[in-house]
């Protein structure tokens, strides 16, 4: 079963979408961190996966939103990440 999408943000101009996948489903992610925030092209292929620190507690993304031309993402360990898109 493919991972469940928790949130999908379509990007303007049919450039694809930002997808937040369910972190609670096993199988797709590494044991260290759950890199569950990805950008997909219009065909659903992964363009990039947001990386998490390799030190400190294990972590994963819990929420994401688009604010203007910035992607704002939140992690379980209370970090807020801003990404230009």
N, C-alpha and C positions, 0 to 999 in steps of 0.2 A: 504494500500500500504506500503510495507517495506521501510525503509529509504534507500536513494540512497547512494551508495559508491562513495566517492570522490577519494580515493586512496587505493590501495591494494598492499601490499608488501609481496610476498611469501617468507616464511622462508626456509632456506636450510634444506635438509633432510626430506621433507614432514612433518614438524612439525606444519604446519598450516600457518597462515598469520597474518599480522598486518593490520587492516582496519580503515580507517578514514571515518566516516559517515558524511553525509550532516547535518550541524548544523541548516540549515534554515527550515527543515521540522518538524512541531510540532508533538507531540504525544508520542514519545519514551523517551524524556528526561525530567528531573526535571526542574522546573521553575528557580531554583537557578543557576545551572551550567549545561552545556551540555557536559556530559562525553561521547564524541563521538569518542574516540580513544580506540580500543579494540584489544585484541589478540584472534584469533579464532583457534580452533584445525582443523585438516584436514576434519572433518565432519561439520564445521561451528558453533560449540558450543563455547560460550564465555568462555575463560580461565581467562581473567582479563579485567578490564576496568580501564583506567588511570583516577585517581582521580584529582580533581582540588581543590584549596583552598576554604574554606567555608566562608572566610572573604574577604572584598574588593568587587570590581565590579563583576557582573556575567561574566562568561568566557566560552570559548570553544576552542577546538583545530582547527587550520586552515590549518596546513600542517604537513607532516611527511616524513622522509626519513631515509634510513639505511646507516650508515657510518661505515664500518667494522663490529664490533660486538656491535655497539651502535645504538640505535634508537634515532633519534633527532626529537623532536616535537615542534611546535610553537603554541602559543595561541593568541587569539584576543587581549589580554591586553599586548602583546609584551614579554611574558616570553618564554624562550627557555628551554626545558626539555631534559635531556639526560637519557636514560634508558638502562641498560645492558640487553641483551637478550641471 
